[in-house]
Amino acid sequence: MTVQVDVVIVGGGVIGVSAAYALCQEQKALHVLLLEARTIANASSSSAGDSRMFRCMYSREYFGRMKLAALRDWQLLEEAAGVGLLKRHGLLFYGDVETGETVQGSVPDAHRTMQRMGIPHEYLHAEQLNCRWPMRAKQGCEGVYEPGAGSVHANQAISAMARLAQQRGLEIREGEEVASIRRLQSGKMRVRTKKGSVIHAAKVVVAAGPWTNELLRPLGVQLDLEIWAVHWGHAWVDPGRREQYPQWYSFGRERPATWDGGLYYGFPPDSTEPVAKVGCDFAPDCRQFRVKSMADFHWEPDPVIVSFLEAFLRDNWLGLDSGLRDVRVSPYTMTRDGFFVLDRIPGMPEVSVFAGGSGRAFKFAPLLGRCLADLTLDRRPCFDVSPLRMQRSSVWLESNAQP
Ligand SMILES: Cc1cc2nc3c(=O)[nH]c(=O)nc-3n(C[C@H](O)[C@H](O)[C@H](O)COP(=O)(O)OP(=O)(O)OC[C@H]3O[C@@H](n4cnc5c(N)ncnc54)[C@H](O)[C@@H]3O)c2cc1C
């Protein structure tokens, strides 16, 4: 039997759920159906996990402004859900000032953005860093501390948005993998699932993270996206220092010959056990760690990368030398310029797409969801998403049919 709805959302990661939440806030009641192949924010998605950093410290001011706008959405969501979703424990960016620009920026450029935007921050040199936190910062190392930064309770935020949207009519079907999306001659979109469901919708939102290209293929569009396998896990923390660690992000030199990408991060320790979430923010440039399709993704932690992470913690922090409790590998969907894709398919305004979260989209999710809802409802997005257009040279493949 064919089902008719107003909007189908494909993908129940943070972006699909945020778009659903925004669409269900509309005055006009819409029938919104979210199809998720596995479960909401499942373990293989990029949204899995209990925490995500938020910060203004970006080399590109665009993301700093986006974070300020998204902060308002997070606060409104907290009020609507009646739960605290943000923890404002600050964030320290530190490292060798000579590192240069990396995928996540650099200490001097983040500092310049903070100055230009007038955001409260402190600039600290190695000695000050070592006095304030249990660090082993070396001479020449500098840091910027953003006290207003913090982290989001990731899975709680997704659950809150899904619950509130369901209260306003959102239908969620888990275990329903979309097999194809096509435009019919009538102008309606037809979505088929692997279980055999057929849905007709006026509009479709594709929020399928690293699976985006599989879904866009029947629509004749492919994007230049690379899927990175990134390692993260939990490190044992010296219980005596548990209260002393900040949330941190470290910029070190990339050592390509050894696979060490030099970018590491950590969250403040857990309140219930002596562990802290830590991770590597890089994937070596080879087929084991960077792929084009999730069919080729390697889920097993690599012992060399794990040993880099352990060595980094031991060499840079006091009391983080007892090894890792667990390590996992998750996908980042990377664009070549680090900007996301948030746009309607050129020549096919019925389909809006978010892709290329580039390891940083979570903190902006409710705002990105609102922008997707605006595009879906043929409105101008509430935030300037022109840098995120699909048909830009770093993302749009020449092999795509001209719209
Ligand atoms: C380890 C890690 C740490 C990160 N840290 C941060 C951070 O500190 N701060 C920050 O802002 N961002 C961070 N990010 C990035 C952020 O989490 C991602 O950009 C964001 O979660 C992407 O969400 P998404 O909804 O686009 O994709 P996903 O979460 O991958 O969701 C896509 C969903 O689509 C579903 N799907 C796929 N194909 C189909 C289909 N055919 N039919 C139906 N459903 C389908 C999948 O099952 C999946 O649930 C991090 C990411 C990772 C992996």
The ligand as an SDF file (V2000), in Angstrom:
LIG
                    3D

 53 58  0  0  0  0  0  0  0  0999 V2000
   33.6960   10.4350   17.2530 C   0  0  0  0  0  0  0  0  0  0  0  0
   33.0420   11.7120   16.8080 C   0  0  0  0  0  0  0  0  0  0  0  0
   33.2240   12.8660   17.5640 C   0  0  0  0  0  0  0  0  0  0  0  0
   32.6240   14.0570   17.1590 C   0  0  0  0  0  0  0  0  0  0  0  0
   32.7880   15.1760   17.9330 N   0  0  0  0  0  0  0  0  0  0  0  0
   32.0860   16.2990   17.6280 C   0  0  0  0  0  0  0  0  0  0  0  0
   32.1110   17.4050   18.5130 C   0  0  0  0  0  0  0  0  0  0  0  0
   32.7700   17.3470   19.5640 O   0  0  0  0  0  0  0  0  0  0  0  0
   31.3850   18.5010   18.1810 N   0  0  0  0  0  0  0  0  0  0  0  0
   30.6160   18.5620   17.0530 C   0  0  0  0  0  0  0  0  0  0  0  0
   29.9710   19.5820   16.8170 O   0  0  0  0  0  0  0  0  0  0  0  0
   30.5660   17.5250   16.1850 N   0  0  0  0  0  0  0  0  0  0  0  0
   31.2850   16.3940   16.4560 C   0  0  0  0  0  0  0  0  0  0  0  0
   31.2270   15.3140   15.6220 N   0  0  0  0  0  0  0  0  0  0  0  0
   30.4990   15.4330   14.3490 C   0  0  0  0  0  0  0  0  0  0  0  0
   29.0080   15.2200   14.4870 C   0  0  0  0  0  0  0  0  0  0  0  0
   28.7270   14.2600   15.4820 O   0  0  0  0  0  0  0  0  0  0  0  0
   28.4620   14.7900   13.1180 C   0  0  0  0  0  0  0  0  0  0  0  0
   28.7940   15.8020   12.1710 O   0  0  0  0  0  0  0  0  0  0  0  0
   26.9550   14.5950   13.1510 C   0  0  0  0  0  0  0  0  0  0  0  0
   26.5990   13.6750   14.1650 O   0  0  0  0  0  0  0  0  0  0  0  0
   26.4580   14.0890   11.7940 C   0  0  0  0  0  0  0  0  0  0  0  0
   25.1030   13.7510   11.9340 O   0  0  0  0  0  0  0  0  0  0  0  0
   24.2440   13.2590   10.6910 P   0  0  0  0  0  0  0  0  0  0  0  0
   22.8390   13.2100   11.1650 O   0  0  0  0  0  0  0  0  0  0  0  0
   24.5760   14.0880    9.4890 O   0  0  0  0  0  0  0  0  0  0  0  0
   24.7850   11.8000   10.3180 O   0  0  0  0  0  0  0  0  0  0  0  0
   24.6270   10.4230   11.1020 P   0  0  0  0  0  0  0  0  0  0  0  0
   24.6650   10.6230   12.5530 O   0  0  0  0  0  0  0  0  0  0  0  0
   25.6240    9.4740   10.5180 O   0  0  0  0  0  0  0  0  0  0  0  0
   23.1560    9.9390   10.7350 O   0  0  0  0  0  0  0  0  0  0  0  0
   22.8180    9.3960    9.4880 C   0  0  0  0  0  0  0  0  0  0  0  0
   21.7200    8.3840    9.7360 C   0  0  0  0  0  0  0  0  0  0  0  0
   21.1770    7.9890    8.4790 O   0  0  0  0  0  0  0  0  0  0  0  0
   20.8400    6.6250    8.5780 C   0  0  0  0  0  0  0  0  0  0  0  0
   20.7560    6.0750    7.2160 N   0  0  0  0  0  0  0  0  0  0  0  0
   21.7640    5.9220    6.3290 C   0  0  0  0  0  0  0  0  0  0  0  0
   21.3180    5.3780    5.1830 N   0  0  0  0  0  0  0  0  0  0  0  0
   19.9830    5.2070    5.3440 C   0  0  0  0  0  0  0  0  0  0  0  0
   18.9610    4.6770    4.5140 C   0  0  0  0  0  0  0  0  0  0  0  0
   19.2240    4.2100    3.2770 N   0  0  0  0  0  0  0  0  0  0  0  0
   17.6950    4.6130    4.9790 N   0  0  0  0  0  0  0  0  0  0  0  0
   17.4020    5.0920    6.2350 C   0  0  0  0  0  0  0  0  0  0  0  0
   18.3440    5.5810    7.0670 N   0  0  0  0  0  0  0  0  0  0  0  0
   19.6160    5.6460    6.6280 C   0  0  0  0  0  0  0  0  0  0  0  0
   21.9730    6.0350    9.3950 C   0  0  0  0  0  0  0  0  0  0  0  0
   21.6380    4.7810    9.9720 O   0  0  0  0  0  0  0  0  0  0  0  0
   22.2170    7.1160   10.4230 C   0  0  0  0  0  0  0  0  0  0  0  0
   21.4720    6.9040   11.6030 O   0  0  0  0  0  0  0  0  0  0  0  0
   31.8310   14.1100   15.9780 C   0  0  0  0  0  0  0  0  0  0  0  0
   31.6620   12.9340   15.2110 C   0  0  0  0  0  0  0  0  0  0  0  0
   32.2510   11.7470   15.6360 C   0  0  0  0  0  0  0  0  0  0  0  0
   32.0460   10.5080   14.8140 C   0  0  0  0  0  0  0  0  0  0  0  0
  1  2  1  0
  2  3  1  0
  2 52  2  0
  3  4  2  0
  4  5  1  0
  4 50  1  0
  5  6  2  0
  6  7  1  0
  6 13  1  0
  7  8  2  0
  7  9  1  0
  9 10  1  0
 10 11  2  0
 10 12  1  0
 12 13  2  0
 13 14  1  0
 14 15  1  0
 14 50  1  0
 15 16  1  0
 16 17  1  0
 16 18  1  0
 18 19  1  0
 18 20  1  0
 20 21  1  0
 20 22  1  0
 22 23  1  0
 23 24  1  0
 24 25  2  0
 24 26  1  0
 24 27  1  0
 27 28  1  0
 28 29  2  0
 28 30  1  0
 28 31  1  0
 31 32  1  0
 32 33  1  0
 33 34  1  0
 33 48  1  0
 34 35  1  0
 35 36  1  0
 35 46  1  0
 36 37  1  0
 36 45  1  0
 37 38  2  0
 38 39  1  0
 39 40  1  0
 39 45  2  0
 40 41  1  0
 40 42  2  0
 42 43  1  0
 43 44  2  0
 44 45  1  0
 46 47  1  0
 46 48  1  0
 48 49  1  0
 50 51  2  0
 51 52  1  0
 52 53  1  0
M  END
$$$$
